Amino acid sequence: MRGIKIIFWLVWRVWFYILMAIPIIIMFPFLVASILTDSGYPYFFKMARIWSKVILFGMGFYYKIDKGQELEENKSYMFVANHTSMVDIMLMLVTTRKPFVFVGKKELSKIPLFGLFYKRTCILVDRGCSRSRGKVFESARKRINQGLSICIFPEGKVPEDESIVLDEFKNGAFRLAIEHHLTIVPIAFLDNKKRYSYTIFSGKPGLLRVKTLPFLETNDKTKSDVNEIRDHSWKLIYKELI
């Protein structure tokens, strides 16, 4: 029985990467056309949402999104969520129809095919380089001025210790939000870790729950409030996870 489970996990994990590639190949000409200009990004975002749904449903996942508040149409936001799984990216994309840009680690740009579009559409950061972190603010400013929102997983990485429910948050997302007066939208992914963690021999198809938590306004905040609003966001998400 153990051997059958291991085979299932291995096949299931390989199937995940096949599912990542299939929609990209099918939509390739349209994806390329959408990333040639900044004005094409909203069309790319719509196709990215289709890509995400194909992967989630193809893996046997279905999702339930609990939205406590609605987003305003002509407004940019800072989305922050816990990070424990590869499906965090897909689930974030299906959670909102409002176009946003991920701030993500540079290493993902090396994934074949996926990396081509990742590095063209996301704000990449090399966490070991202080200059790279500085450029994130410049790139984010440009995207916000284009009317887009930003999404950051503020833990900075997936915790290596499986027992950690929610790691400490970095300041970057909250500094950006305060600097640009972005409303912060904390989001809790309640099931991603048990459904599809980075541990190979684990996980199974099933429900992925998403909960959007009370928005945090930053209009009256200054740089001195970064720690306070960071910790408040952490506590909101942590409370849901436990």
DOSELO-562788 format. One record per residue: y, z, x of N, C-alpha, C in turn. Coordinates in Angstrom, 1 decimal, always signed. Layout:
// residues N
Y,Z,X,Y,Z,X,Y,Z,X $
...
//
This chain:
// residues 242
-1.2,+0.0,+0.8,+0.0,+0.0,+0.0,+1.3,+0.0,+0.9 $
+1.2,+0.8,+1.9,+2.4,+0.9,+2.8,+2.7,-0.5,+3.5 $
+1.6,-1.2,+3.8,+1.7,-2.6,+4.4,+2.3,-3.5,+3.5 $
+2.0,-3.5,+2.2,+2.6,-4.4,+1.2,+4.0,-4.1,+1.0 $
+4.4,-2.8,+1.1,+5.9,-2.5,+0.9,+6.7,-3.0,+2.1 $
+6.1,-2.9,+3.3,+6.8,-3.4,+4.5,+7.0,-4.9,+4.4 $
+5.9,-5.6,+4.0,+6.0,-7.1,+3.8,+7.1,-7.4,+2.8 $
+7.1,-6.7,+1.7,+8.2,-6.9,+0.6,+9.6,-6.7,+1.2 $
+9.8,-5.6,+1.9,+11.1,-5.4,+2.5,+11.5,-6.5,+3.5 $
+10.6,-6.9,+4.3,+10.9,-8.0,+5.3,+11.3,-9.3,+4.6 $
+10.5,-9.7,+3.6,+10.7,-10.9,+2.8,+12.0,-10.8,+2.1 $
+12.3,-9.7,+1.5,+13.5,-9.4,+0.7,+14.7,-9.5,+1.5 $
+14.6,-8.9,+2.7,+15.8,-9.0,+3.7,+16.1,-10.4,+4.1 $
+15.0,-11.1,+4.4,+15.2,-12.5,+4.8,+15.8,-13.3,+3.7 $
+15.3,-13.1,+2.5,+15.8,-13.8,+1.3,+17.3,-13.5,+1.1 $
+17.8,-12.4,+1.5,+19.2,-12.0,+1.4,+20.1,-13.1,+2.2 $
+19.6,-13.3,+3.4,+20.4,-14.3,+4.2,+20.3,-15.7,+3.8 $
+19.1,-16.0,+3.2,+19.0,-17.4,+2.6,+19.9,-17.5,+1.4 $
+20.0,-16.5,+0.6,+21.0,-16.5,-0.5,+22.4,-16.6,-0.1 $
+22.7,-16.0,+1.1,+24.1,-16.1,+1.6,+24.4,-17.6,+1.9 $
+23.4,-18.3,+2.4,+23.6,-19.7,+2.9,+23.7,-20.7,+1.8 $
+22.8,-20.5,+0.8,+22.7,-21.6,-0.3,+24.0,-21.9,-1.0 $
+24.7,-21.0,-1.5,+26.0,-21.4,-2.2,+27.0,-22.0,-1.2 $
+27.0,-21.5,+0.0,+28.0,-22.0,+1.0,+27.7,-23.5,+1.3 $
+26.4,-23.8,+1.4,+26.0,-25.2,+1.6,+26.3,-26.1,+0.4 $
+26.1,-25.6,-0.8,+26.4,-26.4,-2.0,+27.9,-26.6,-2.1 $
+28.6,-25.6,-1.9,+30.1,-25.7,-2.1,+30.9,-26.0,-0.9 $
+30.2,-26.4,+0.2,+30.8,-26.5,+1.5,+32.1,-27.4,+1.5 $
+32.1,-28.6,+0.9,+33.3,-29.4,+1.0,+34.5,-28.8,+0.3 $
+34.2,-28.1,-0.8,+35.3,-27.5,-1.6,+35.8,-26.2,-0.9 $
+34.9,-25.5,-0.2,+35.3,-24.3,+0.6,+36.1,-24.7,+1.7 $
+35.7,-25.8,+2.4,+36.5,-26.3,+3.6,+37.9,-26.7,+3.1 $
+38.0,-27.4,+2.0,+39.3,-27.9,+1.5,+40.2,-26.7,+1.1 $
+39.6,-25.6,+0.6,+40.4,-24.5,+0.1,+40.9,-23.6,+1.3 $
+40.4,-23.8,+2.5,+40.9,-22.9,+3.6,+41.8,-23.7,+4.5 $
+42.1,-25.0,+4.2,+43.0,-25.8,+5.0,+44.4,-25.3,+4.9 $
+44.8,-24.8,+3.8,+46.2,-24.3,+3.6,+46.2,-23.0,+3.0 $
+47.3,-22.2,+3.2,+47.4,-20.9,+2.6,+47.4,-20.9,+1.0 $
+47.9,-22.0,+0.5,+48.0,-22.1,-1.0,+46.6,-22.3,-1.6 $
+45.6,-22.7,-0.8,+44.3,-22.9,-1.3,+43.4,-21.7,-1.4 $
+44.0,-20.5,-0.9,+43.2,-19.3,-0.8,+42.7,-18.8,-2.2 $
+43.5,-18.9,-3.3,+43.1,-18.4,-4.6,+41.8,-19.2,-5.1 $
+41.7,-20.5,-4.7,+40.5,-21.3,-5.1,+39.3,-20.8,-4.2 $
+39.6,-20.6,-3.0,+38.5,-20.0,-2.1,+38.0,-18.7,-2.7 $
+38.9,-17.9,-3.1,+38.5,-16.6,-3.7,+37.6,-16.7,-4.9 $
+37.9,-17.7,-5.7,+37.1,-17.9,-6.9,+35.7,-18.3,-6.5 $
+35.6,-19.2,-5.5,+34.3,-19.6,-5.1,+33.5,-18.4,-4.4 $
+34.3,-17.6,-3.7,+33.7,-16.4,-3.0,+33.1,-15.5,-4.1 $
+33.7,-15.4,-5.2,+33.2,-14.6,-6.3,+31.9,-15.1,-6.9 $
+31.8,-16.5,-7.0,+30.6,-17.1,-7.4,+29.5,-16.9,-6.4 $
+29.8,-17.0,-5.1,+28.9,-16.8,-4.0,+28.3,-15.4,-4.1 $
+29.2,-14.4,-4.4,+28.8,-13.0,-4.5,+27.8,-12.8,-5.6 $
+28.1,-13.4,-6.8,+27.3,-13.2,-8.0,+25.9,-13.8,-7.7 $
+25.8,-14.9,-7.1,+24.5,-15.6,-6.8,+23.7,-14.6,-5.9 $
+24.3,-14.0,-4.9,+23.6,-13.1,-4.0,+23.1,-11.9,-4.7 $
+24.0,-11.3,-5.5,+23.6,-10.0,-6.2,+22.5,-10.2,-7.2 $
+22.7,-11.2,-8.0,+21.6,-11.5,-9.0,+20.3,-12.0,-8.4 $
+20.5,-12.8,-7.3,+19.3,-13.3,-6.6,+18.5,-12.3,-5.9 $
+19.2,-11.2,-5.6,+18.5,-10.0,-4.9,+17.9,-9.0,-6.0 $
+18.2,-9.3,-7.2,+17.7,-8.4,-8.3,+18.6,-7.3,-8.6 $
+19.9,-7.4,-8.2,+20.9,-6.4,-8.5,+21.6,-6.8,-9.8 $
+22.0,-5.8,-10.6,+23.0,-6.0,-11.6,+24.0,-4.9,-11.5 $
+25.2,-5.1,-12.0,+26.2,-4.1,-11.8,+26.9,-3.7,-13.0 $
+27.5,-2.5,-12.9,+28.3,-1.9,-14.0,+29.6,-1.4,-13.4 $
+30.7,-2.0,-13.9,+32.0,-1.6,-13.3,+32.8,-0.8,-14.3 $
+33.1,+0.4,-13.9,+33.9,+1.3,-14.7,+35.3,+1.3,-14.2 $
+36.2,+0.6,-15.0,+37.6,+0.5,-14.6,+38.5,+1.5,-15.4 $
+39.0,+2.5,-14.7,+39.8,+3.5,-15.3,+41.2,+3.0,-15.7 $
+41.7,+2.0,-14.9,+43.1,+1.4,-15.1,+43.0,-0.1,-14.9 $
+43.9,-0.8,-15.5,+43.9,-2.2,-15.3,+45.0,-2.6,-14.3 $
+44.7,-3.6,-13.5,+45.6,-4.1,-12.5,+46.7,-5.0,-13.2 $
+47.9,-4.9,-12.6,+49.0,-5.7,-13.1,+48.9,-7.1,-12.5 $
+49.3,-8.1,-13.2,+49.0,-9.5,-12.7,+49.8,-9.8,-11.5 $
+51.1,-9.6,-11.5,+52.0,-10.0,-10.4,+52.3,-8.9,-9.5 $
+51.3,-8.3,-8.9,+51.5,-7.1,-8.1,+50.3,-7.1,-7.0 $
+50.7,-6.7,-5.8,+49.7,-6.6,-4.8,+49.2,-5.1,-4.7 $
+48.0,-4.9,-4.3,+47.3,-3.6,-4.2,+46.6,-3.4,-2.8 $
+46.3,-2.2,-2.5,+45.5,-1.9,-1.4,+44.2,-1.3,-2.0 $
+43.1,-2.0,-1.8,+41.8,-1.6,-2.3,+41.1,-0.8,-1.2 $
+40.6,+0.4,-1.4,+39.8,+1.1,-0.4,+38.5,+1.6,-1.1 $
+37.4,+1.5,-0.3,+36.1,+1.9,-0.9,+35.2,+2.4,+0.3 $
+34.2,+3.2,-0.1,+33.2,+3.6,+0.8,+32.3,+2.4,+1.3 $
+31.8,+2.6,+2.5,+31.1,+1.4,+3.1,+29.7,+1.9,+3.7 $
+28.7,+1.4,+3.0,+27.3,+1.8,+3.4,+26.3,+0.6,+3.5 $
+26.8,-0.6,+3.1,+25.8,-1.7,+2.8,+26.5,-3.0,+3.0 $
+25.6,-4.0,+3.3,+26.1,-5.4,+3.4,+26.6,-5.9,+2.0 $
+26.0,-5.3,+0.9,+26.4,-5.8,-0.4,+27.7,-5.2,-0.8 $
+28.3,-4.3,+0.0,+29.7,-3.8,-0.4,+30.7,-5.0,-0.5 $
+30.5,-6.0,+0.4,+31.4,-7.1,+0.4,+31.3,-7.9,-0.9 $
+30.1,-8.2,-1.3,+29.8,-8.9,-2.6,+30.3,-8.2,-3.8 $
+30.0,-6.9,-3.8,+30.3,-6.1,-5.0,+31.8,-5.9,-5.1 $
+32.5,-5.8,-4.0,+34.0,-5.7,-4.0,+34.6,-7.0,-4.6 $
+34.0,-8.2,-4.2,+34.5,-9.5,-4.7,+34.3,-9.6,-6.2 $
+33.2,-9.1,-6.8,+33.0,-9.2,-8.2,+33.7,-8.1,-9.0 $
+34.2,-7.1,-8.3,+34.9,-6.0,-9.0,+36.2,-6.4,-9.6 $
+36.9,-7.3,-8.9,+38.3,-7.7,-9.4,+38.5,-9.2,-9.3 $
+39.2,-9.7,-10.3,+39.5,-11.1,-10.2,+40.8,-11.4,-9.4 $
+41.5,-10.3,-9.1,+42.8,-10.5,-8.4,+42.5,-10.8,-6.9 $
+43.0,-12.0,-6.4,+42.7,-12.4,-5.0,+43.2,-11.3,-4.0 $
+42.3,-11.0,-3.1,+42.6,-10.1,-2.0,+42.0,-10.6,-0.7 $
+42.4,-10.0,+0.4,+41.9,-10.4,+1.7,+41.3,-9.2,+2.3 $
+40.1,-9.4,+2.9,+39.4,-8.3,+3.6,+40.0,-8.1,+5.0 $
+40.1,-6.8,+5.4,+40.3,-6.5,+6.8,+39.0,-6.1,+7.3 $
+38.4,-6.8,+8.2,+37.0,-6.5,+8.6,+36.8,-6.7,+10.1 $
+35.6,-6.2,+10.6,+35.3,-6.2,+12.0,+35.1,-7.7,+12.5 $
+35.5,-7.9,+13.7,+35.5,-9.2,+14.3,+34.0,-9.7,+14.5 $
+33.1,-8.8,+14.7,+31.7,-9.1,+14.9,+31.1,-10.0,+13.8 $
+31.5,-9.8,+12.6,+30.9,-10.6,+11.5,+31.2,-12.1,+11.6 $
+32.2,-12.4,+12.3,+32.5,-13.8,+12.4,+31.5,-14.6,+13.2 $
+30.5,-13.9,+13.9,+29.5,-14.5,+14.6,+28.3,-14.9,+13.8 $
+28.3,-14.5,+12.5,+27.1,-14.9,+11.6,+27.2,-16.4,+11.3 $
+26.2,-17.1,+11.6,+26.2,-18.6,+11.3,+26.6,-18.9,+9.9 $
+27.5,-19.9,+9.8,+28.0,-20.5,+8.5,+28.9,-19.5,+7.8 $
+28.4,-18.3,+7.5,+29.3,-17.3,+6.9,+30.5,-17.0,+7.8 $
+30.3,-16.9,+9.1,+31.3,-16.6,+10.0,+32.5,-17.6,+10.1 $
+32.1,-18.9,+9.8,+33.1,-19.9,+9.8,+34.2,-19.6,+8.8 $
+33.8,-19.2,+7.6,+34.8,-18.9,+6.5,+35.4,-17.5,+6.7 $
+34.6,-16.6,+7.2,+35.0,-15.2,+7.3,+36.2,-15.2,+8.3 $
+36.2,-15.9,+9.4,+37.3,-15.8,+10.4,+38.5,-16.5,+9.9 $
+38.3,-17.5,+9.0,+39.4,-18.3,+8.5,+40.2,-17.6,+7.3 $
+39.5,-16.7,+6.7,+40.0,-16.1,+5.4,+40.3,-14.6,+5.5 $
+39.7,-13.9,+6.5,+39.8,-12.5,+6.6,+40.8,-12.1,+7.7 $
+41.2,-10.9,+7.7,+42.0,-10.4,+8.8,+41.1,-9.7,+9.7 $
+40.9,-10.2,+10.9,+39.8,-9.7,+11.8,+40.4,-8.6,+12.7 $
+39.6,-7.6,+13.0,+40.1,-6.5,+13.9,+39.0,-6.2,+14.9 $
+39.4,-6.1,+16.2,+38.5,-5.6,+17.2,+38.8,-4.2,+17.4 $
+38.0,-3.3,+16.9,+38.3,-1.9,+16.9,+38.4,-1.2,+18.2 $
+38.0,-1.9,+19.3,+38.1,-1.4,+20.6,+39.3,-1.9,+21.3 $
+40.2,-2.6,+20.6,+41.4,-3.2,+21.2,+42.6,-2.8,+20.4 $
+43.5,-2.0,+21.1,+44.7,-1.6,+20.4,+45.6,-2.7,+20.0 $
+45.7,-3.8,+20.8,+46.5,-4.9,+20.5,+46.0,-5.6,+19.2 $
+44.7,-5.7,+19.1,+44.1,-6.3,+17.9,+44.5,-5.5,+16.6 $
+44.4,-4.2,+16.7,+44.8,-3.4,+15.6,+46.3,-3.6,+15.2 $
+47.1,-3.8,+16.2,+48.5,-4.1,+15.9,+48.7,-5.4,+15.2 $
+47.9,-6.4,+15.5,+48.0,-7.7,+14.9,+47.6,-7.7,+13.4 $
+46.8,-6.7,+13.1,+46.3,-6.6,+11.7,+47.5,-6.4,+10.8 $
+48.5,-5.6,+11.3,+49.7,-5.3,+10.4,+50.5,-6.5,+10.2 $
+50.6,-7.4,+11.3,+51.4,-8.6,+11.2,+50.7,-9.6,+10.2 $
+49.4,-9.7,+10.3,+48.6,-10.6,+9.4,+48.7,-10.1,+8.0 $
+48.5,-8.8,+7.8,+48.6,-8.2,+6.5,+49.9,-8.4,+5.8 $
+51.0,-8.3,+6.6,+52.3,-8.5,+6.0,+52.5,-9.9,+5.5 $
+52.0,-10.9,+6.2,+52.0,-12.3,+5.8,+51.3,-12.5,+4.5 $
+50.1,-11.9,+4.4,+49.3,-12.1,+3.2,+49.9,-11.4,+2.0 $
+50.5,-10.2,+2.2,+51.1,-9.5,+1.1,+52.4,-10.3,+0.6 $
+53.1,-10.9,+1.5,+54.2,-11.7,+1.2,+53.8,-13.0,+0.4 $
+52.6,-13.4,+0.5,+52.0,-14.5,-0.2,+51.5,-14.1,-1.6 $
+51.7,-12.8,-1.9,+51.3,-12.3,-3.2,+49.8,-11.8,-3.3 $
+49.2,-11.7,-2.2,+47.8,-11.3,-2.1,+47.6,-9.8,-2.0 $
+46.5,-9.2,-2.3,+46.2,-7.8,-2.1,+45.3,-7.7,-0.8 $
+45.1,-6.5,-0.4,+44.4,-6.2,+0.8,+43.2,-5.3,+0.5 $
+42.1,-5.5,+1.1,+40.9,-4.6,+1.0,+40.5,-4.1,+2.3 $
+40.4,-2.8,+2.5,+39.9,-2.2,+3.7,+38.9,-1.1,+3.4 $
+37.8,-1.1,+4.2,+36.8,+0.0,+4.1,+37.3,+1.1,+5.2 $
+38.0,+2.1,+4.7,+38.8,+3.0,+5.7,+37.9,+3.9,+6.6 $
+36.6,+3.9,+6.4,+35.7,+4.6,+7.3,+35.7,+3.9,+8.6 $
+36.0,+2.6,+8.6,+36.0,+1.9,+9.9,+34.7,+1.3,+10.3 $
+33.6,+1.9,+9.8,+32.3,+1.5,+10.2,+31.3,+2.2,+9.2 $
+30.1,+1.7,+9.2,+29.0,+2.3,+8.4,+28.5,+3.5,+9.2 $
+28.5,+4.7,+8.6,+28.1,+5.9,+9.4,+26.6,+5.7,+9.9 $
+26.4,+6.0,+11.2,+25.1,+5.9,+11.8,+24.2,+7.0,+11.3 $
+24.7,+8.1,+11.0,+23.9,+9.3,+10.5,+23.8,+9.1,+8.9 $
+22.5,+8.9,+8.5,+22.2,+8.6,+7.1,+22.6,+9.8,+6.2 $
+22.7,+11.0,+6.8,+23.0,+12.2,+6.0,+24.5,+12.3,+5.6 $
+25.4,+11.4,+6.2,+26.8,+11.5,+6.0,+27.1,+10.8,+4.6 $
+27.6,+11.5,+3.7,+27.9,+10.9,+2.4,+29.1,+10.0,+2.5 $
+30.2,+10.4,+3.1,+31.4,+9.7,+3.3,+32.1,+10.1,+4.6 $
+32.2,+9.2,+5.5,+32.8,+9.5,+6.8,+34.3,+9.7,+6.7 $
+34.9,+10.2,+7.8,+36.4,+10.4,+7.8,+37.0,+9.0,+7.7 $
+38.2,+9.0,+7.0,+39.0,+7.8,+6.8,+40.0,+7.6,+8.0 $
+40.1,+6.3,+8.4,+41.1,+6.0,+9.4,+42.5,+5.9,+8.7 $
+43.6,+5.9,+9.4,+44.9,+5.8,+8.8,+45.4,+4.4,+8.4 $
+44.8,+3.4,+9.0,+45.4,+2.1,+8.9,+45.7,+1.6,+7.5 $
+44.7,+1.7,+6.6,+44.9,+1.3,+5.2,+46.1,+2.0,+4.5 $
+46.3,+3.2,+4.8,+47.3,+4.0,+4.2,+48.7,+3.8,+4.8 $
+48.7,+3.6,+6.1,+49.9,+3.2,+6.7,+50.5,+1.9,+6.2 $
+49.6,+0.9,+6.0,+49.9,-0.4,+5.4,+50.4,-0.2,+4.0 $
+49.7,+0.6,+3.2,+50.1,+0.7,+1.8,+51.5,+1.3,+1.7 $
+51.8,+2.4,+2.5,+53.1,+3.0,+2.5,+54.2,+2.1,+3.0 $
+53.9,+1.4,+4.0,+54.9,+0.5,+4.6,+55.3,-0.6,+3.6 $
+54.3,-1.1,+2.8,+54.6,-2.2,+1.9,+54.7,-1.8,+0.4 $
+54.7,-0.5,+0.2,+54.8,+0.1,-1.1,+53.7,-0.4,-2.0 $
+52.4,-0.5,-1.5,+51.3,-1.0,-2.3,+50.6,+0.2,-3.0 $
+50.3,+0.0,-4.2,+49.5,+0.9,-5.0,+48.1,+1.0,-4.4 $
+47.6,+2.1,-4.1,+46.2,+2.3,-3.6,+45.2,+2.4,-4.7 $
+44.2,+1.6,-4.6,+43.1,+1.6,-5.6,+41.8,+2.1,-5.0 $
+41.5,+3.4,-5.1,+40.2,+4.0,-4.5,+39.1,+3.5,-5.4 $
+38.0,+3.1,-4.7,+36.8,+2.6,-5.5,+35.6,+3.2,-4.9 $
+34.7,+3.7,-5.7,+33.4,+4.3,-5.3,+32.3,+3.4,-5.6 $
+31.5,+3.0,-4.6,+30.2,+2.3,-4.8,+29.1,+3.4,-4.8 $
+28.5,+3.6,-5.9,+27.7,+4.8,-6.1,+26.2,+4.6,-5.7 $
+25.8,+3.3,-5.7,+24.3,+3.0,-5.5,+24.0,+2.1,-4.3 $
+25.0,+1.6,-3.6,+24.8,+0.6,-2.6,+23.9,+1.1,-1.5 $
+24.1,+2.3,-1.1,+23.3,+2.9,+0.0,+21.8,+3.0,-0.3 $
+21.5,+3.4,-1.5,+20.1,+3.5,-1.8,+19.4,+2.2,-2.2 $
+20.3,+1.2,-2.6,+19.7,-0.1,-3.0,+19.6,-1.0,-1.9 $
+20.5,-1.0,-0.9,+20.5,-1.9,+0.2,+21.2,-1.4,+1.4 $
+20.7,-0.4,+2.1,+21.3,+0.2,+3.2,+21.1,-0.7,+4.4 $
+21.6,-0.3,+5.6,+21.4,-1.1,+6.8,+20.0,-0.7,+7.4 $
+19.3,+0.2,+6.9,+17.9,+0.5,+7.3,+17.0,-0.5,+6.7 $
+16.3,-1.2,+7.6,+15.5,-2.4,+7.1,+14.5,-2.0,+6.1 $
+13.7,-1.0,+6.4,+12.6,-0.7,+5.5,+13.0,+0.3,+4.4 $
+13.9,-0.2,+3.6,+14.4,+0.7,+2.5,+15.0,-0.2,+1.4 $
+15.3,+0.4,+0.3,+16.0,-0.3,-0.8,+15.1,-1.0,-1.8 $
+15.7,-1.3,-2.9,+15.0,-2.0,-4.0,+16.0,-2.6,-5.0 $
+15.6,-3.6,-5.8,+16.5,-4.1,-6.8,+16.9,-3.0,-7.8 $
+18.0,-3.3,-8.5,+18.4,-2.3,-9.6,+19.9,-2.3,-9.8 $
+20.3,-1.2,-10.5,+21.7,-1.1,-10.9,+22.6,-0.7,-9.7 $
+23.8,-1.4,-9.6,+24.8,-1.0,-8.7,+26.1,-0.6,-9.5 $
+26.4,+0.7,-9.5,+27.5,+1.2,-10.2,+28.8,+1.2,-9.4 $
+29.9,+0.8,-10.0,+31.2,+0.8,-9.4,+32.2,+1.6,-10.2 $
+32.9,+2.5,-9.6,+33.9,+3.2,-10.4,+35.3,+3.1,-9.7 $
+36.2,+2.6,-10.5,+37.6,+2.6,-10.0,+38.3,+3.9,-10.4 $
+38.8,+4.5,-9.4,+39.4,+5.9,-9.5,+40.9,+5.8,-9.8 $
+41.5,+6.9,-10.1,+43.0,+6.9,-10.4,+43.8,+6.3,-9.3 $
+44.7,+5.4,-9.6,+45.6,+4.7,-8.6,+46.5,+5.7,-8.0 $
+46.8,+5.5,-6.7,+47.8,+6.3,-6.0,+49.0,+5.5,-5.7 $
+50.2,+5.9,-6.2,+51.4,+5.2,-5.9,+52.0,+5.6,-4.6 $
+52.7,+4.7,-3.9,+53.3,+5.0,-2.6,+54.8,+4.7,-2.5 $
+55.4,+4.4,-3.6,+56.8,+4.1,-3.7,+57.7,+5.2,-3.0 $
+57.3,+6.4,-3.3,+58.2,+7.5,-2.8,+57.6,+8.1,-1.5 $
+56.6,+7.4,-0.9,+56.0,+8.0,+0.3,+56.6,+7.4,+1.6 $
+56.5,+8.2,+2.7,+56.9,+7.8,+4.0,+55.8,+7.9,+5.0 $
+56.0,+7.6,+6.2,+55.0,+7.7,+7.3,+54.5,+9.1,+7.4 $
+55.3,+10.1,+7.1,+54.9,+11.5,+7.2,+53.8,+11.8,+6.2 $
+53.7,+11.0,+5.1,+52.7,+11.3,+4.1,+51.4,+10.6,+4.2 $
+51.2,+9.9,+5.4,+50.0,+9.1,+5.6,+48.7,+10.0,+5.5 $
+48.7,+11.1,+6.2,+47.5,+12.0,+6.2,+47.2,+12.6,+4.8 $
+48.3,+12.9,+4.1,+48.1,+13.5,+2.8,+47.5,+12.5,+1.8 $
+48.0,+11.2,+1.8,+47.5,+10.3,+0.8,+46.1,+9.8,+1.3 $
+45.8,+9.7,+2.6,+44.5,+9.4,+3.1,+43.5,+10.4,+2.7 $
+43.8,+11.7,+2.8,+42.9,+12.8,+2.4,+42.6,+12.8,+0.9 $
+43.7,+12.5,+0.2,+43.6,+12.5,-1.3,+42.6,+11.4,-1.7 $
+42.7,+10.2,-1.1,+41.8,+9.1,-1.4,+40.4,+9.5,-1.0 $
+40.2,+10.1,+0.1,+38.9,+10.5,+0.5,+38.2,+11.4,-0.5 $
+39.0,+12.4,-0.9,+38.5,+13.4,-1.8,+38.1,+12.8,-3.2 $
+38.9,+11.8,-3.6,+38.6,+11.2,-4.9,+37.2,+10.5,-4.8 $
+37.0,+9.7,-3.8,+35.8,+9.0,-3.6,+34.6,+9.9,-3.3 $
+34.8,+10.9,-2.5,+33.7,+11.8,-2.2,+33.2,+12.6,-3.4 $
+34.2,+12.9,-4.2,+33.8,+13.7,-5.5,+32.9,+12.8,-6.3 $
+33.1,+11.5,-6.4,+32.2,+10.7,-7.2,+30.9,+10.5,-6.5 $
+30.8,+10.4,-5.2,+29.6,+10.1,-4.5,+28.6,+11.3,-4.6 $
+29.2,+12.5,-4.6,+28.3,+13.7,-4.7,+27.9,+14.1,-6.1 $
//
